[in-house]
């Protein structure tokens, strides 16, 4: 089976491609570096020829509500339209736990994406995942100087490879609509995770907790709220791994 992966060169996309291959199917990577642009439609119809399943893990690094909505709406519309022309039988997309409870601007784009998928006319499955283990390090990388800021929130981070495997499992089954969420095995304070990453990287950074509006509902809004599946790799295991750049020598506990 030919399985197209939108965003197949990104963090999660690379794991999805590997999982598709391990499942004995043929991955088709939809990415600008492979001559396919889901925003402009360039190369899209040709790439989807003979594809039966699309897995959309495309992403945009932005905090802007307007940019997020524009990106996810445009890309999703084009994937669904091209998928209809190509005879795609199952459209699978990755989304985020808590997007309907926490009012981050970026999340508006994911909500618009989910709505378009529901109304798009193709059989569909959406998997909402918690933040990846890499999230704490991404916050640290955005900091300037000796200070880093992290929202005072509870998260339950999950391994990207665990999410990728689950996406491929769902893609090989009949469409299920909104699937049970996936989260990591343990919940943590985000501020503590950023501090652990800083220690593991040998960076001397003062990590300042940033209050978030909305009280306890927002602080816990990124946790799974109901039925969900659980990944296997803990944050500490990931931090000590080669994948995190720890090489097994991290001092974080």
Order of alpha helices (4+ residues) and beta strands (2+ residues): beta-alpha-beta-alpha-beta-alpha-beta-alpha-beta-alpha-beta-beta-alpha-beta-beta-beta-alpha-beta-alpha-beta-alpha
